[in-house]
Amino acid sequence: MTHIMLSGIRLNFFMLFILFLVNDISAQKINKTEKDSLRIVLDKMKEQDQRYRWQVMLAETDENKLDSLKNKISFENRMKRLNDVAAGKIKLDSGINRLLRKEIERLDSLNFIKFYQITKKYGYPSYKRTGSTAVDVLTIHFVDSVHFSLLFSLFENELKKGNMNSVDYAQWYDRSMLHVGKKQLYGEYNKEYPCVENIEQTNIARKKIGLKKIKTNNCR
């Protein structure tokens, strides 16, 4: 399992190197054959994205027990367990936990390269365009400074082309801002508490991408 031990820095440099080799191919209409093929690839990426996160979230490494928990545990209890793991109330063996997190990091880097290549060639792979819900879970992990610098212009173009909808774009942008300790621009990532820097500027930005105004700046 030496590949698991690649550092985050080395993975980021590897990711950047690969992405600079990708040809700048304009988005094209997806035909049925391409759509079916992309759905299979994206669904596999989604499965890889979630595989080890479940183990960390539920603090369970036994696969049989893990499958049972995934099938039975409610969403509310999943979130409670996740919070308990984060708070240290439920703990994995530290060595196993480190290996799982390294594997998550490795798979995220590989998934990002695939996602970037797919988007450059076919356009943003939304559910409407591919029949896969993978982007709902993949893009929430592509929010650090390296991801943002690579995706910002690409996503802006996909938004203008109509391949990416305004809500998906705004949620990704807002989560990226929160990741680096800034407030949301669009107030779309946490709709219940749309905490933004300036509500007037937010509503101007929302209007530009086709979103309705928000009435209150609800910072908890």
N, C-alpha and C positions, 0 to 999 in steps of 0.2 A: 504493500500500500504506500510506496514511496511517493507516488504521484499526488497523494492526498496532502503531503507535507509541503507542497509549493506555497510560498508565502503570498500574502495578498498583493504585495508590491510587484513581485515577479509576474503574477497573474495579470495585473493591470497593464504592465508593459507588453506582455505577450498579446493581450487583447488589443491594445492600440496598434501594435505591429501588424496583426492580421487585418484589422479594419482598414488600415491605410492601403492594403493591397486590393480591397474590394473595388470593383469597377463602378463608376457612377452611372448606373443604368436607370433610365426614366421608368416611372411606374407604368404598368400596363394593365389592361383589363384582364381579370382572371377568368379563364375558361373553366368548364366543369372538371376536366381532368386535372388541371392545376389546383383547383379548389379542393378536390378530394385528396390529392397528394399533400397539399399544405395542411389540411385538417389533421391528417395522420401525424405529420411531423410536429405540428404545434401541440397536439394532445400529448405526444410523448414528452415534449419539453415541459409541459405542465406537470406531468406525472413526476418527472425528475426534480422539478422545482419543489414539489410538496413532499417527496419521499422521506427525506431526513428531517425536514422541518417538523413533521408529525412526531418523530421520535424525540426531538428536543422539546417540542411543545408539551407532549404528554409524559415526558420523562420516563419512557419505556423502550427498552431495546429488544424485548422478545417479540418477534414478528407475529406470532399467533395471537398473543395478548393485544398487540398493537392493532391488528385488524379488527379484533373484537371491540376494542375501545372506539375506533373510528366509526364503526357501524352503530354503536349504541349511545355514545356520549352526545348530549345536546350541545348546540352552539354556545349557549350560555355557560355550560360547564367546561367546554373547551377553553373559552376565554378566561374562566376562573383558574383553570389549571395552568394556562399560559402565564397569567399574572403571578401565580404561586411559584412557578419555575423561575420567572424573572426576579421575584423577591427572595429567592433562595429557600422558600418553604418546602419545595420539592426539589431534590437534587439527583442528577445523574452522577455516576462515577466520573471524576474530573478528566481522566484519560479518555474515556469513551466520548464525553462531551466535547473535548477538544477535537477528536477525530471527526465527529459528526459535523462540527462547525467548519472544519477544513474542507470536508466533502461538499457541504452546502456552498461554500465559497468557490470551489472548483467548478461545480455544476452551474452556478450562476454565471461564471465567466464564459463557459462554453455556450450556455443558452443565450447569452448576450450577443456573442459573435453570430450565432445562427439567426437570431431575431433581427439583428442589424442587416445581415445579408438579405434576408427575406423582405424586409421593408424597403431596402434600396431597389430590389428587383421587381417586387410585385406591389409595393405600396403597403401602407399600414394594415396588418392582418387582423382586422376587427372581426367580431362574430358575424356581422352582416355580410362581410366579404368572403369569409373562409368557413363559417360554420363551427369554428372552434372558440371556446371561451378562454383560451390560454392567456390572451393579453391581459385579462382581468387580474391574473395573479403574477404574471411575469413582470409587467412594467412597474409594479410597486416596489420591486427590488432594484430597478435601474435608476437610482436617484442620487448617487453620490456625484462628486464634482467631475469625475472622469466620464461617467455616463451622461451627465447633463451637457457637458461640452460637446459630446458626440451626437446627442439626440436632439438638441434644441432646434437647430436649423432644419434638420430632417423632419421633425414633427411639425414645425411651422409650415413647411411645404406640403406635408400630408394633410394638414388642416385646410390649407388653401385649396388643395385639389379635391377635398371632400372625402378623402379616404379615411380620415380620422375625425371623429365628431368632437364638438366643443367641450363636452363634459369630460371625455377621456383625456383630452389635452390639458384642461384646467386642473383636473385631479392630479395628473402626473406632475405638472408644473408646481402646484402647491405642495405636494409631498416632497419634491426636490428642495423647495425652500425650507420646509420644516426640518428636513434632514441636516441642513447646515445652520440651524438655529434662527432662521428668519421667519417672519410671519407670512401667511398666505397672501398671494396677490389677488386671486379670484374668489377666495372664500368657498371653494368647491370641494376640497378634500374632506373637511369636516363640516357637513352642511348644517348640522344641529348647532354647532358653535363656530360660525364663520368669522374667525378672529383675523382681521386684516390690519395693515398699517394705517390706511386712510380710505374710508368708505367711498369718498368721491372718486378717487383714483381707481379704486377697485371697480366701481360701476362703469367708468369709462373703458377700462380694460375688458370687462365682461361684455359690454356692448360691441366692442370691436370683433369679438369672436362669436357673437350671436347668442349670448346668454342674457337672461333677464336680470334686472337690478336686484340687489339685496337691500333690505330695509334697515337692518340693524347690524352693528358691529359687536358681535357677542363673544367677547373674550372672557373665559372663565378665570 
